[in-house]
């Protein structure tokens, strides 16, 4: 098996890095931290219009796979890019594609592909969890539509997304059966949106309060009560995408630490000559390279619909959660006091990695899933 990137994938990485380096330098990232919207719509539109989306060509996408998406997201983690790409493409876009609802694809994806429409997925509630039992927000049939009541938390770019895909319960009190996906416009009557205050100011999220929010029946994606398989697929893509961004942040932290160790002097010599610093950098490199392997194997497994895809996703997310925490934390140690000052850029990557660490399954949850896959006999030995 050839584990190298193809020529097209290498070109894709170069194109994304060139665009983001030129158009979204650190000065831009810092400016967006204080921006109420959190991103530059024109910059986002120009990036999307480069044609690097996973959707079918008939809707304006490039039909890219998860490997290509991981490449793009790793580069975003290196910036770190402030914008609704993850929310719109990886979350909402994946959910629409996984739902198999061709009417929804035709309705939303062309505008997503030309950058005129942003979307997100509203999943988390008060009982934090990533399984179907965590979905409790009620969507009750009412005439020609549904009435939604409940709360959604930590919705990525929920304060700016034009359309919110809401995981709601249209039947039953728990379990996968009864979970539906319903599209809600941001300006719907009865919807109150509160912006969250989180440590990573380059990412934005919001809390959504639904109080008798009425939406037409045509806003239901797929079959009523049958959306959990699509949501589960979306969360798997999100876990790999988050891991890719964390990998990018970790790799950038390692590069900054290596460069710093070559120029910073203590006791008359460069700190990179000290054995303790050499050991830190070498251990960071091993973690980054192992994280790279885990992320791209999981991305390949999703693209290939491999039997061990679910296992690969959980291995990647659990490993990268731990690796990014260590790599970004050790980068602070290599830099010393300057490493976490506001003026120095290292904290941007540290916070981006911390932002994604609990999302779409934390270390403990994915280790539990790995154990379940092993016990189910998905791997031998």
LUMDOMAR-9259 format. One record per residue (C-alpha): residue number from 1; residue in one letter; chain; z, y negated, x. Coordinates in steps of 0.05 Angstrom, whole numbers, plus 5000, padded with zeros to 4 digits. Example, Ala and Ser with C-alpha at 12.3 -4.5 7.8 and 13.67 -1.06 7.14 Angstrom:
<atoms>
+-----+------+------+------+------+------+
! pos ! code ! unit !    z !    y !    x !
+-----+------+------+------+------+------+
!   1 !    a !    A ! 5156 ! 5090 ! 5246 !
!   2 !    s !    A ! 5143 ! 5021 ! 5273 !
+-----+------+------+------+------+------+
</atoms>
This chain:
<atoms>
+-----+------+------+------+------+------+
! pos ! code ! unit !    z !    y !    x !
+-----+------+------+------+------+------+
!   1 !    x !    A ! 5000 ! 5000 ! 5000 !
!   2 !    x !    A ! 4982 ! 4930 ! 5025 !
!   3 !    x !    A ! 5042 ! 4884 ! 5021 !
!   4 !    x !    A ! 5006 ! 4823 ! 5048 !
!   5 !    x !    A ! 4987 ! 4765 ! 5003 !
!   6 !    x !    A ! 4913 ! 4762 ! 4986 !
!   7 !    x !    A ! 4870 ! 4706 ! 5012 !
!   8 !    x !    A ! 4871 ! 4673 ! 4943 !
!   9 !    x !    A ! 4947 ! 4677 ! 4941 !
!  10 !    x !    A ! 4953 ! 4645 ! 5010 !
!  11 !    x !    A ! 4906 ! 4589 ! 4987 !
!  12 !    x !    A ! 4948 ! 4580 ! 4924 !
!  13 !    x !    A ! 5011 ! 4572 ! 4965 !
!  14 !    x !    A ! 4977 ! 4521 ! 5010 !
!  15 !    x !    A ! 4951 ! 4482 ! 4950 !
!  16 !    x !    A ! 5018 ! 4479 ! 4915 !
!  17 !    x !    A ! 5055 ! 4460 ! 4979 !
!  18 !    x !    A ! 5005 ! 4405 ! 4995 !
!  19 !    x !    A ! 5008 ! 4376 ! 4925 !
!  20 !    x !    A ! 5083 ! 4377 ! 4919 !
!  21 !    x !    A ! 5095 ! 4352 ! 4990 !
!  22 !    x !    A ! 5049 ! 4292 ! 4979 !
!  23 !    x !    A ! 5065 ! 4277 ! 4906 !
!  24 !    x !    A ! 5138 ! 4297 ! 4900 !
!  25 !    x !    A ! 5173 ! 4278 ! 4966 !
!  26 !    x !    A ! 5248 ! 4273 ! 4969 !
!  27 !    x !    A ! 5246 ! 4200 ! 4950 !
!  28 !    x !    A ! 5212 ! 4219 ! 4885 !
!  29 !    x !    A ! 5262 ! 4275 ! 4873 !
!  30 !    x !    A ! 5320 ! 4227 ! 4882 !
!  31 !    x !    A ! 5288 ! 4176 ! 4836 !
!  32 !    x !    A ! 5281 ! 4227 ! 4781 !
!  33 !    x !    A ! 5355 ! 4244 ! 4787 !
!  34 !    x !    A ! 5370 ! 4177 ! 4755 !
!  35 !    x !    A ! 5312 ! 4179 ! 4706 !
!  36 !    x !    A ! 5332 ! 4192 ! 4634 !
!  37 !    x !    A ! 5273 ! 4238 ! 4623 !
!  38 !    x !    A ! 5284 ! 4273 ! 4690 !
!  39 !    x !    A ! 5212 ! 4278 ! 4711 !
!  40 !    x !    A ! 5146 ! 4240 ! 4717 !
!  41 !    x !    A ! 5101 ! 4261 ! 4659 !
!  42 !    x !    A ! 5038 ! 4239 ! 4695 !
!  43 !    x !    A ! 5055 ! 4279 ! 4757 !
!  44 !    x !    A ! 5071 ! 4340 ! 4715 !
!  45 !    x !    A ! 5006 ! 4333 ! 4677 !
!  46 !    x !    A ! 4965 ! 4328 ! 4742 !
!  47 !    x !    A ! 5000 ! 4389 ! 4770 !
!  48 !    x !    A ! 4988 ! 4430 ! 4708 !
!  49 !    x !    A ! 4915 ! 4409 ! 4706 !
!  50 !    x !    A ! 4904 ! 4441 ! 4774 !
!  51 !    x !    A ! 4895 ! 4504 ! 4732 !
!  52 !    x !    A ! 4952 ! 4545 ! 4760 !
!  53 !    x !    A ! 4980 ! 4575 ! 4696 !
!  54 !    x !    A ! 4989 ! 4648 ! 4676 !
!  55 !    x !    A ! 4955 ! 4641 ! 4608 !
!  56 !    x !    A ! 4886 ! 4668 ! 4589 !
!  57 !    x !    A ! 4825 ! 4627 ! 4609 !
!  58 !    x !    A ! 4806 ! 4619 ! 4536 !
!  59 !    x !    A ! 4866 ! 4573 ! 4528 !
!  60 !    x !    A ! 4855 ! 4535 ! 4593 !
!  61 !    x !    A ! 4898 ! 4577 ! 4639 !
!  62 !    x !    A ! 4880 ! 4615 ! 4702 !
!  63 !    x !    A ! 4906 ! 4683 ! 4680 !
!  64 !    x !    A ! 4953 ! 4686 ! 4740 !
!  65 !    x !    A ! 5003 ! 4742 ! 4748 !
!  66 !    x !    A ! 5078 ! 4740 ! 4763 !
!  67 !    x !    A ! 5065 ! 4745 ! 4838 !
!  68 !    x !    A ! 5026 ! 4680 ! 4835 !
!  69 !    x !    A ! 5080 ! 4648 ! 4792 !
!  70 !    x !    A ! 5133 ! 4669 ! 4842 !
!  71 !    x !    A ! 5092 ! 4636 ! 4897 !
!  72 !    x !    A ! 5089 ! 4571 ! 4857 !
!  73 !    x !    A ! 5163 ! 4573 ! 4840 !
!  74 !    x !    A ! 5184 ! 4587 ! 4911 !
!  75 !    x !    A ! 5146 ! 4525 ! 4932 !
!  76 !    x !    A ! 5181 ! 4486 ! 4877 !
!  77 !    x !    A ! 5248 ! 4510 ! 4902 !
!  78 !    x !    A ! 5230 ! 4481 ! 4971 !
!  79 !    x !    A ! 5221 ! 4411 ! 4943 !
!  80 !    x !    A ! 5262 ! 4417 ! 4897 !
!  81 !    x !    A ! 5213 ! 4397 ! 4842 !
!  82 !    x !    A ! 5243 ! 4360 ! 4782 !
!  83 !    x !    A ! 5204 ! 4376 ! 4720 !
!  84 !    x !    A ! 5194 ! 4421 ! 4658 !
!  85 !    x !    A ! 5148 ! 4471 ! 4690 !
!  86 !    x !    A ! 5199 ! 4528 ! 4688 !
!  87 !    x !    A ! 5220 ! 4512 ! 4617 !
!  88 !    x !    A ! 5149 ! 4505 ! 4591 !
!  89 !    x !    A ! 5111 ! 4559 ! 4629 !
!  90 !    x !    A ! 5161 ! 4612 ! 4649 !
!  91 !    x !    A ! 5206 ! 4608 ! 4588 !
!  92 !    x !    A ! 5167 ! 4584 ! 4527 !
!  93 !    x !    A ! 5099 ! 4606 ! 4553 !
!  94 !    x !    A ! 5122 ! 4676 ! 4569 !
!  95 !    x !    A ! 5155 ! 4682 ! 4501 !
!  96 !    x !    A ! 5091 ! 4661 ! 4465 !
!  97 !    x !    A ! 5049 ! 4710 ! 4505 !
!  98 !    x !    A ! 5099 ! 4767 ! 4497 !
!  99 !    x !    A ! 5104 ! 4755 ! 4422 !
! 100 !    x !    A ! 5031 ! 4776 ! 4414 !
! 101 !    x !    A ! 5022 ! 4721 ! 4362 !
! 102 !    x !    A ! 4951 ! 4698 ! 4371 !
! 103 !    x !    A ! 4958 ! 4641 ! 4322 !
! 104 !    x !    A ! 5017 ! 4614 ! 4362 !
! 105 !    x !    A ! 4977 ! 4622 ! 4427 !
! 106 !    x !    A ! 4919 ! 4582 ! 4398 !
! 107 !    x !    A ! 4966 ! 4530 ! 4369 !
! 108 !    x !    A ! 5007 ! 4516 ! 4431 !
! 109 !    x !    A ! 4976 ! 4541 ! 4496 !
! 110 !    x !    A ! 4915 ! 4495 ! 4501 !
! 111 !    x !    A ! 4960 ! 4433 ! 4499 !
! 112 !    x !    A ! 5008 ! 4466 ! 4548 !
! 113 !    x !    A ! 4951 ! 4480 ! 4595 !
! 114 !    x !    A ! 4926 ! 4408 ! 4595 !
! 115 !    x !    A ! 4995 ! 4381 ! 4604 !
! 116 !    x !    A ! 5001 ! 4346 ! 4537 !
! 117 !    x !    A ! 5055 ! 4391 ! 4509 !
! 118 !    x !    A ! 5122 ! 4412 ! 4539 !
! 119 !    x !    A ! 5165 ! 4467 ! 4510 !
! 120 !    x !    A ! 5228 ! 4505 ! 4525 !
! 121 !    x !    A ! 5269 ! 4566 ! 4502 !
! 122 !    x !    A ! 5336 ! 4557 ! 4468 !
! 123 !    x !    A ! 5376 ! 4621 ! 4478 !
! 124 !    x !    A ! 5448 ! 4612 ! 4502 !
! 125 !    x !    A ! 5504 ! 4599 ! 4452 !
! 126 !    x !    A ! 5579 ! 4594 ! 4454 !
! 127 !    x !    A ! 5587 ! 4668 ! 4471 !
! 128 !    x !    A ! 5553 ! 4667 ! 4538 !
! 129 !    x !    A ! 5509 ! 4729 ! 4546 !
! 130 !    x !    A ! 5438 ! 4751 ! 4556 !
! 131 !    x !    A ! 5434 ! 4809 ! 4507 !
! 132 !    x !    A ! 5414 ! 4809 ! 4434 !
! 133 !    x !    A ! 5486 ! 4805 ! 4411 !
! 134 !    x !    A ! 5490 ! 4735 ! 4441 !
! 135 !    x !    A ! 5442 ! 4709 ! 4388 !
! 136 !    x !    A ! 5481 ! 4685 ! 4328 !
! 137 !    x !    A ! 5447 ! 4620 ! 4306 !
! 138 !    x !    A ! 5428 ! 4633 ! 4233 !
! 139 !    x !    A ! 5358 ! 4623 ! 4206 !
! 140 !    x !    A ! 5359 ! 4637 ! 4132 !
! 141 !    x !    A ! 5297 ! 4641 ! 4089 !
! 142 !    x !    A ! 5289 ! 4581 ! 4044 !
! 143 !    x !    A ! 5228 ! 4575 ! 4001 !
! 144 !    x !    A ! 5168 ! 4567 ! 4046 !
! 145 !    x !    A ! 5207 ! 4564 ! 4110 !
! 146 !    x !    A ! 5274 ! 4574 ! 4146 !
! 147 !    x !    A ! 5338 ! 4534 ! 4150 !
! 148 !    x !    A ! 5373 ! 4536 ! 4218 !
! 149 !    x !    A ! 5447 ! 4525 ! 4229 !
! 150 !    x !    A ! 5484 ! 4534 ! 4295 !
! 151 !    x !    A ! 5486 ! 4512 ! 4367 !
! 152 !    x !    A ! 5446 ! 4526 ! 4430 !
! 153 !    x !    A ! 5473 ! 4509 ! 4499 !
! 154 !    x !    A ! 5444 ! 4494 ! 4567 !
! 155 !    x !    A ! 5373 ! 4489 ! 4541 !
! 156 !    x !    A ! 5328 ! 4470 ! 4601 !
! 157 !    x !    A ! 5296 ! 4402 ! 4589 !
! 158 !    x !    A ! 5318 ! 4408 ! 4516 !
! 159 !    x !    A ! 5324 ! 4333 ! 4511 !
! 160 !    x !    A ! 5250 ! 4321 ! 4527 !
! 161 !    x !    A ! 5212 ! 4384 ! 4506 !
! 162 !    x !    A ! 5164 ! 4371 ! 4449 !
! 163 !    x !    A ! 5175 ! 4440 ! 4419 !
! 164 !    x !    A ! 5238 ! 4483 ! 4423 !
! 165 !    x !    A ! 5230 ! 4558 ! 4416 !
! 166 !    x !    A ! 5295 ! 4580 ! 4385 !
! 167 !    x !    A ! 5322 ! 4651 ! 4388 !
! 168 !    x !    A ! 5353 ! 4657 ! 4319 !
! 169 !    x !    A ! 5381 ! 4711 ! 4275 !
! 170 !    x !    A ! 5342 ! 4723 ! 4211 !
! 171 !    x !    A ! 5377 ! 4789 ! 4195 !
! 172 !    x !    A ! 5438 ! 4830 ! 4212 !
! 173 !    x !    A ! 5500 ! 4806 ! 4248 !
! 174 !    x !    A ! 5486 ! 4835 ! 4317 !
! 175 !    x !    A ! 5437 ! 4878 ! 4355 !
! 176 !    x !    A ! 5364 ! 4871 ! 4372 !
! 177 !    x !    A ! 5340 ! 4880 ! 4301 !
! 178 !    x !    A ! 5341 ! 4813 ! 4265 !
! 179 !    x !    A ! 5326 ! 4768 ! 4325 !
! 180 !    x !    A ! 5268 ! 4720 ! 4313 !
! 181 !    x !    A ! 5233 ! 4665 ! 4351 !
! 182 !    x !    A ! 5223 ! 4600 ! 4313 !
! 183 !    x !    A ! 5188 ! 4538 ! 4339 !
! 184 !    x !    A ! 5226 ! 4473 ! 4323 !
! 185 !    x !    A ! 5198 ! 4404 ! 4338 !
! 186 !    x !    A ! 5246 ! 4360 ! 4377 !
! 187 !    x !    A ! 5246 ! 4307 ! 4323 !
! 188 !    x !    A ! 5264 ! 4354 ! 4266 !
! 189 !    x !    A ! 5313 ! 4327 ! 4215 !
! 190 !    x !    A ! 5383 ! 4353 ! 4225 !
! 191 !    x !    A ! 5374 ! 4368 ! 4299 !
! 192 !    x !    A ! 5422 ! 4332 ! 4345 !
! 193 !    x !    A ! 5410 ! 4335 ! 4420 !
! 194 !    x !    A ! 5465 ! 4320 ! 4471 !
! 195 !    x !    A ! 5446 ! 4316 ! 4545 !
! 196 !    x !    A ! 5488 ! 4359 ! 4591 !
! 197 !    x !    A ! 5519 ! 4334 ! 4655 !
! 198 !    x !    A ! 5509 ! 4387 ! 4709 !
! 199 !    x !    A ! 5517 ! 4388 ! 4785 !
! 200 !    x !    A ! 5442 ! 4394 ! 4800 !
! 201 !    x !    A ! 5416 ! 4326 ! 4778 !
! 202 !    x !    A ! 5344 ! 4348 ! 4793 !
! 203 !    x !    A ! 5350 ! 4396 ! 4734 !
! 204 !    x !    A ! 5363 ! 4373 ! 4663 !
! 205 !    x !    A ! 5391 ! 4412 ! 4604 !
! 206 !    x !    A ! 5417 ! 4396 ! 4534 !
! 207 !    x !    A ! 5460 ! 4422 ! 4479 !
! 208 !    x !    A ! 5425 ! 4429 ! 4411 !
! 209 !    x !    A ! 5463 ! 4423 ! 4345 !
! 210 !    x !    A ! 5425 ! 4450 ! 4285 !
! 211 !    x !    A ! 5451 ! 4426 ! 4218 !
! 212 !    x !    A ! 5407 ! 4449 ! 4160 !
! 213 !    x !    A ! 5344 ! 4442 ! 4202 !
! 214 !    x !    A ! 5285 ! 4463 ! 4159 !
! 215 !    x !    A ! 5221 ! 4489 ! 4190 !
! 216 !    x !    A ! 5159 ! 4518 ! 4156 !
! 217 !    x !    A ! 5146 ! 4593 ! 4157 !
! 218 !    x !    A ! 5085 ! 4583 ! 4201 !
! 219 !    x !    A ! 5132 ! 4564 ! 4257 !
! 220 !    x !    A ! 5157 ! 4636 ! 4262 !
! 221 !    x !    A ! 5128 ! 4673 ! 4323 !
! 222 !    x !    A ! 5109 ! 4745 ! 4310 !
! 223 !    x !    A ! 5144 ! 4788 ! 4259 !
! 224 !    x !    A ! 5209 ! 4766 ! 4227 !
! 225 !    x !    A ! 5268 ! 4800 ! 4260 !
! 226 !    x !    A ! 5224 ! 4834 ! 4313 !
! 227 !    x !    A ! 5226 ! 4783 ! 4370 !
! 228 !    x !    A ! 5276 ! 4816 ! 4416 !
! 229 !    x !    A ! 5224 ! 4854 ! 4458 !
! 230 !    x !    A ! 5188 ! 4788 ! 4471 !
! 231 !    x !    A ! 5254 ! 4753 ! 4488 !
! 232 !    x !    A ! 5274 ! 4809 ! 4534 !
! 233 !    x !    A ! 5207 ! 4805 ! 4571 !
! 234 !    x !    A ! 5215 ! 4730 ! 4576 !
! 235 !    x !    A ! 5285 ! 4736 ! 4606 !
! 236 !    x !    A ! 5258 ! 4786 ! 4657 !
! 237 !    x !    A ! 5204 ! 4737 ! 4678 !
! 238 !    x !    A ! 5256 ! 4681 ! 4680 !
! 239 !    x !    A ! 5302 ! 4723 ! 4724 !
! 240 !    x !    A ! 5246 ! 4734 ! 4775 !
! 241 !    x !    A ! 5224 ! 4661 ! 4769 !
! 242 !    x !    A ! 5295 ! 4637 ! 4781 !
! 243 !    x !    A ! 5301 ! 4683 ! 4841 !
! 244 !    x !    A ! 5236 ! 4655 ! 4869 !
! 245 !    x !    A ! 5262 ! 4583 ! 4864 !
! 246 !    x !    A ! 5328 ! 4604 ! 4896 !
! 247 !    x !    A ! 5288 ! 4638 ! 4952 !
! 248 !    x !    A ! 5250 ! 4573 ! 4963 !
! 249 !    x !    A ! 5315 ! 4533 ! 4967 !
! 250 !    x !    A ! 5345 ! 4584 ! 5015 !
! 251 !    x !    A ! 5285 ! 4585 ! 5060 !
! 252 !    x !    A ! 5284 ! 4509 ! 5063 !
! 253 !    x !    A ! 5359 ! 4509 ! 5079 !
! 254 !    x !    A ! 5347 ! 4559 ! 5136 !
! 255 !    x !    A ! 5290 ! 4517 ! 5164 !
! 256 !    x !    A ! 5332 ! 4454 ! 5163 !
! 257 !    x !    A ! 5390 ! 4490 ! 5197 !
! 258 !    x !    A ! 5345 ! 4518 ! 5251 !
! 259 !    x !    A ! 5314 ! 4450 ! 5265 !
! 260 !    x !    A ! 5382 ! 4417 ! 5266 !
! 261 !    x !    A ! 5410 ! 4469 ! 5315 !
! 262 !    x !    A ! 5354 ! 4451 ! 5363 !
! 263 !    x !    A ! 5371 ! 4377 ! 5366 !
! 264 !    x !    A ! 5446 ! 4371 ! 5353 !
! 265 !    x !    A ! 5489 ! 4371 ! 5415 !
! 266 !    x !    A ! 5562 ! 4388 ! 5424 !
! 267 !    x !    A ! 5599 ! 4393 ! 5490 !
! 268 !    x !    A ! 5535 ! 4376 ! 5528 !
! 269 !    x !    A ! 5489 ! 4429 ! 5499 !
! 270 !    x !    A ! 5450 ! 4442 ! 5436 !
! 271 !    x !    A ! 5491 ! 4478 ! 5383 !
! 272 !    x !    A ! 5434 ! 4529 ! 5376 !
! 273 !    x !    A ! 5456 ! 4555 ! 5443 !
! 274 !    x !    A ! 5525 ! 4575 ! 5417 !
! 275 !    x !    A ! 5531 ! 4648 ! 5401 !
! 276 !    x !    A ! 5567 ! 4635 ! 5335 !
! 277 !    x !    A ! 5511 ! 4590 ! 5310 !
! 278 !    x !    A ! 5458 ! 4640 ! 5333 !
! 279 !    x !    A ! 5493 ! 4694 ! 5293 !
! 280 !    x !    A ! 5495 ! 4651 ! 5231 !
! 281 !    x !    A ! 5421 ! 4634 ! 5235 !
! 282 !    x !    A ! 5401 ! 4706 ! 5248 !
! 283 !    x !    A ! 5442 ! 4731 ! 5189 !
! 284 !    x !    A ! 5412 ! 4676 ! 5145 !
! 285 !    x !    A ! 5342 ! 4698 ! 5166 !
! 286 !    x !    A ! 5356 ! 4771 ! 5148 !
! 287 !    x !    A ! 5381 ! 4750 ! 5079 !
! 288 !    x !    A ! 5321 ! 4706 ! 5066 !
! 289 !    x !    A ! 5271 ! 4759 ! 5087 !
! 290 !    x !    A ! 5306 ! 4812 ! 5045 !
! 291 !    x !    A ! 5307 ! 4764 ! 4986 !
! 292 !    x !    A ! 5232 ! 4753 ! 4996 !
! 293 !    x !    A ! 5219 ! 4828 ! 4992 !
! 294 !    x !    A ! 5262 ! 4836 ! 4930 !
! 295 !    x !    A ! 5230 ! 4777 ! 4893 !
! 296 !    x !    A ! 5158 ! 4797 ! 4906 !
! 297 !    x !    A ! 5169 ! 4870 ! 4892 !
! 298 !    x !    A ! 5199 ! 4852 ! 4825 !
! 299 !    x !    A ! 5141 ! 4805 ! 4811 !
! 300 !    x !    A ! 5092 ! 4861 ! 4829 !
! 301 !    x !    A ! 5129 ! 4910 ! 4785 !
! 302 !    x !    A ! 5124 ! 4864 ! 4725 !
! 303 !    x !    A ! 5050 ! 4853 ! 4737 !
! 304 !    x !    A ! 5038 ! 4928 ! 4745 !
! 305 !    x !    A ! 5083 ! 4947 ! 4687 !
! 306 !    x !    A ! 5116 ! 4995 ! 4735 !
! 307 !    x !    A ! 5168 ! 5045 ! 4709 !
! 308 !    x !    A ! 5221 ! 5013 ! 4752 !
! 309 !    x !    A ! 5205 ! 4941 ! 4732 !
! 310 !    x !    A ! 5272 ! 4929 ! 4697 !
! 311 !    x !    A ! 5309 ! 4958 ! 4757 !
! 312 !    x !    A ! 5268 ! 4916 ! 4806 !
! 313 !    x !    A ! 5283 ! 4852 ! 4766 !
! 314 !    x !    A ! 5358 ! 4865 ! 4767 !
! 315 !    x !    A ! 5358 ! 4884 ! 4841 !
! 316 !    x !    A ! 5321 ! 4819 ! 4857 !
! 317 !    x !    A ! 5366 ! 4773 ! 4815 !
! 318 !    x !    A ! 5431 ! 4805 ! 4838 !
! 319 !    x !    A ! 5410 ! 4805 ! 4911 !
! 320 !    x !    A ! 5381 ! 4734 ! 4912 !
! 321 !    x !    A ! 5442 ! 4707 ! 4874 !
! 322 !    x !    A ! 5486 ! 4732 ! 4932 !
! 323 !    x !    A ! 5437 ! 4716 ! 4987 !
! 324 !    x !    A ! 5424 ! 4644 ! 4966 !
! 325 !    x !    A ! 5498 ! 4630 ! 4959 !
! 326 !    x !    A ! 5509 ! 4654 ! 5030 !
! 327 !    x !    A ! 5448 ! 4622 ! 5061 !
! 328 !    x !    A ! 5457 ! 4554 ! 5030 !
! 329 !    x !    A ! 5531 ! 4556 ! 5043 !
! 330 !    x !    A ! 5522 ! 4575 ! 5116 !
! 331 !    x !    A ! 5470 ! 4519 ! 5122 !
! 332 !    x !    A ! 5525 ! 4470 ! 5105 !
! 333 !    x !    A ! 5569 ! 4501 ! 5159 !
! 334 !    x !    A ! 5514 ! 4496 ! 5212 !
! 335 !    x !    A ! 5505 ! 4422 ! 5196 !
! 336 !    x !    A ! 5579 ! 4407 ! 5194 !
! 337 !    x !    A ! 5603 ! 4345 ! 5157 !
! 338 !    x !    A ! 5535 ! 4314 ! 5149 !
! 339 !    x !    A ! 5510 ! 4374 ! 5111 !
! 340 !    x !    A ! 5541 ! 4354 ! 5044 !
! 341 !    x !    A ! 5536 ! 4279 ! 5048 !
! 342 !    x !    A ! 5496 ! 4246 ! 4992 !
! 343 !    x !    A ! 5447 ! 4215 ! 5040 !
! 344 !    x !    A ! 5428 ! 4281 ! 5073 !
! 345 !    x !    A ! 5380 ! 4325 ! 5033 !
! 346 !    x !    A ! 5413 ! 4393 ! 5043 !
! 347 !    x !    A ! 5457 ! 4388 ! 4982 !
! 348 !    x !    A ! 5394 ! 4384 ! 4938 !
! 349 !    x !    A ! 5375 ! 4456 ! 4957 !
! 350 !    x !    A ! 5447 ! 4481 ! 4953 !
! 351 !    x !    A ! 5453 ! 4454 ! 4882 !
! 352 !    x !    A ! 5386 ! 4481 ! 4860 !
! 353 !    x !    A ! 5406 ! 4551 ! 4882 !
! 354 !    x !    A ! 5474 ! 4544 ! 4848 !
! 355 !    x !    A ! 5440 ! 4520 ! 4784 !
! 356 !    x !    A ! 5399 ! 4583 ! 4778 !
! 357 !    x !    A ! 5453 ! 4631 ! 4801 !
! 358 !    x !    A ! 5485 ! 4644 ! 4733 !
! 359 !    x !    A ! 5422 ! 4635 ! 4692 !
! 360 !    x !    A ! 5385 ! 4696 ! 4664 !
! 361 !    x !    A ! 5440 ! 4742 ! 4688 !
! 362 !    x !    A ! 5492 ! 4731 ! 4743 !
! 363 !    x !    A ! 5509 ! 4777 ! 4800 !
! 364 !    x !    A ! 5557 ! 4821 ! 4761 !
! 365 !    x !    A ! 5511 ! 4829 ! 4700 !
! 366 !    x !    A ! 5451 ! 4850 ! 4740 !
! 367 !    x !    A ! 5491 ! 4898 ! 4783 !
! 368 !    x !    A ! 5515 ! 4929 ! 4718 !
! 369 !    x !    A ! 5442 ! 4935 ! 4696 !
! 370 !    x !    A ! 5424 ! 4968 ! 4762 !
! 371 !    x !    A ! 5479 ! 5019 ! 4751 !
! 372 !    x !    A ! 5454 ! 5032 ! 4680 !
! 373 !    x !    A ! 5383 ! 5042 ! 4705 !
! 374 !    x !    A ! 5407 ! 5090 ! 4759 !
! 375 !    x !    A ! 5448 ! 5130 ! 4709 !
! 376 !    x !    A ! 5389 ! 5132 ! 4662 !
! 377 !    x !    A ! 5351 ! 5168 ! 4717 !
! 378 !    x !    A ! 5300 ! 5115 ! 4733 !
! 379 !    x !    A ! 5309 ! 5128 ! 4807 !
! 380 !    x !    A ! 5323 ! 5193 ! 4844 !
! 381 !    x !    A ! 5377 ! 5212 ! 4892 !
+-----+------+------+------+------+------+
</atoms>
